[in-house]
Amino acid sequence: MRYPTVTGLPLFCLLVISLCFAHCGSSETPPATEADSTPAATTASITKTGYGTTSAGGAVDKYTLRNARGMEVEVITYGGIITSLTAPDSAGNFANVTLGFDDLEGYQANNPYFGALIGRYGNRIAGAKFTLDGKEYTLEANNGPNHLHGGVTGFDKVVWEASEVPSDTEPGLRLTYLSPDGEGGYPGNLSTTVVYTLRDDNSLEVSYEATTDQPTVVNLTQHAYFNLSGDFSRDILDHVVEIDADRFLPVDATLIPTGELQPVAGTPFDFTKPKPIGRDIGQSDDQLTKGKGFDHCWILNSPGGGNAVATVYHPATGRYMEVFTDEPAIQFYTGNFLDGTLPALGGGTYGRRTGLCLETQHYPDSPNQAAFPSVVLRPGETYATTTTYKFSTK
């Protein structure tokens, strides 16, 4: 049977061709809209660029870790600081959600530990002293009478050695630092390694290891300030927080734990169910007065399990952060001491409570409180702990 032809082709063939073109141009794969700014999938990568020179003359580099989903984490070798961490909102728009500065000079000036690695001891040690094996050690007092976050020149203010951990899917950055015996008043040469790994599920894993040649105390943490709105002119009071902890540590007037493990039930410190930070932070409460808000350590119910120990949700953007750790406690800090004097990324200043911290750790002042879990590290032992921050949307 012969088909009618048009310019030498059977009409049936032309109809088939036309239908094929129509199908290929259909809306099965709609064009990207303006709101859909999710970066196209790509191979994971890690890149290195110069970031400046410290006032002491040390060269500082910046490493950018990127996964195939488009999430990026920027880390500088000065302080192991996370200078930027991008996370998508519910529309797929990526934005930096961590507070920081525009340049190295900002981090070397009046820096409230934005994004920094903290050591040798995260949080406070009362009176800047502790006794170990019958010998008293005097530390640097840099927070009133107390020692805070490793002292005047803690791990947040040194230049770390860096090496890349390349991967087609999950790039990593290995940072190492040898803290010499006596630094900050601490005994022993402490060899420390921290590895940042950007996972393909939009989680940032932070793993810590340390060894010593003398008995010493160690409590390392990461001090990122998060604002999931991505707008640093906004405070974090609308962020919804949940902490899997039935108890917290009350503090004295200098924010040293009293030694009591107080139940959170019936207090503003109850985050066992999700609630906005702003709901109870303004209550008349002695502990809130002392901390000028939340600046306390929560005792985790089930660290090291498969469930998150804390979560943060920002309803307006849909951004959701989960925290996983094997540490026994977490310091929840609501940026109470930010006062509008520090320059913000991209312009403006950081007002009060424009960032929150969830610092996984052992208890504050553990070297002086025998009832708290031990933070002693001895020769032949390895300090090892891991914390993961996972980002998604709800």
ABEGO torsion letter per residue (X at the ends): XBBBBBGGBBAAAAAAAAAAAAAAABAABBBBBAABABBBBBBBBBBBBBAEBBAAGBBBBBBBBBBAAGBBBBBBABGGBBABBBBBBAAGBBBBABBBBABAAAAABBBAGBGBBBOABBEBBBGGBBBBGGBBBBBBBABEABBBGGEABBAAABBBBBBBBBBAABBBBBBBBBBBBGBGGBBEBBBBBBBBBBBAAGBBBBBBBBBBABBBBBBBBBABBBBAAGBAABBAAABBBBBBBABBBBBBAAGBBAGBBBBABGBAABAABBBBAAAAAABBBAAAAAAGEBBBBBBBABBGBABBABBBBBAAAGBBBBBBBABABBBBBAGAABAGABBBBGEEBBBBGABBBBBBBBBBGAAABAABBBABBBBGBBBBBBBBBBBBBX
